[in-house]
């Protein structure tokens, strides 16, 4: 049996799967839909605002937040 490494038997490299990119942040998925990964991320640096009822209860109880 030949003791060469498995990779030495490979003669061609498989092409990497490429998704279409439009240069404006949108990526076309294999099923044809477009996705912008930046739209799902918010970079405002603030914590999400509590719901109105939570802020109202905090105001009634005298808590700040």
C-alpha positions in Angstrom: 0.0 0.0 0.0 1.2 3.5 -0.8 1.9 5.6 2.3 1.5 9.0 0.6 -0.8 11.5 2.2 -4.4 11.7 1.0 -4.0 15.2 -0.3 -1.3 14.1 -2.8 -3.9 12.1 -4.6 -6.0 15.3 -5.3 -5.3 16.7 -8.7 -7.8 19.6 -8.9 -9.1 22.0 -6.4 -12.9 22.2 -5.9 -14.3 25.7 -6.8 -15.6 27.6 -3.8 -19.3 28.4 -3.9 -19.8 32.0 -4.7 -22.9 34.1 -3.9 -23.7 37.0 -6.2 -22.8 40.3 -4.6 -24.1 43.6 -6.0 -21.5 45.9 -4.5 -24.0 47.7 -2.4 -24.2 45.3 0.5 -26.9 43.0 -0.9 -26.1 39.3 -1.4 -28.2 37.0 -3.6 -28.9 33.7 -1.9 -29.0 30.4 -3.8 -32.8 30.5 -3.9 -32.8 33.9 -5.6 -33.7 36.1 -2.6 -31.6 39.0 -1.7 -30.2 39.6 1.8 -28.5 42.6 3.3 -26.7 41.5 6.4 -26.2 45.0 7.6 -29.9 45.7 7.9 -30.4 43.1 10.7 -27.7 44.7 12.9 -28.3 48.0 14.7 -25.2 50.0 15.7 -26.7 52.8 17.8 -24.8 51.9 21.0 -27.9 52.1 23.2 -29.8 49.4 25.0 -33.3 48.6 23.6 -36.0 50.8 25.1 -38.3 49.1 27.6 -42.0 48.8 26.6 -44.3 51.7 27.4 -46.1 49.8 30.3 -42.8 49.0 31.9 -41.7 52.7 31.8 -45.1 53.7 33.1 -44.9 51.3 36.1 -41.4 52.5 36.8 -42.6 56.1 36.8 -45.4 55.3 39.2 -43.1 53.5 41.5 -40.6 56.3 41.4 -37.8 54.3 39.7 -35.7 55.8 37.0 -34.7 53.8 34.0 
